[in-house]
Amino acid sequence: MRQLSLYACIVALLISIIRFSPFNSYLHQHIWVIFFFLFFLSMSTTGLTYLALKETPKKFRTNYLLIITIRLLIAMIILGYAVYMNIINLKIFAINYFIIYLIFVIFELFALKFNIGGNSGKGRKFL
């Protein structure tokens, strides 16, 4: 989990750099709300994933798919709410939202791959 926090700090630093660069127009005004929401969503799903791996290793695949499905549904509900509320610059909001969502999902998948491999003796410990 510390690695996820470190990774989030790196992503936040990149957002800050872009915010003060000429590419500022590509960031939505609510980029920090998007970032922190997806960060806390990632932290909670990562914690649930490792809890599922620890508690019920035989049902891990089912539990993991359930956790990822719930995460995707929550993310889509929030994006749908933004569309419903007719947020300004909706296209930029949606693009920023999906990019940050994918960044966190990719990191979680790599972390999970390293941790499961580390538990089986084939990989190394990542988180």
Buried (B, 14 or more C-beta within 10 A) or exposed (E): EEBBEEBBEEBBEEBEEBEEEEEEEEBBEBBBEBBEBBBEBBBBBBEBBBEBBEEEEEEBEEBBEEBBEBBEEBBEEBBEEBEEEEBEBBEBBBBBBEEBBEBBBEBBEBBBEBBBBBEEEEEEEBB
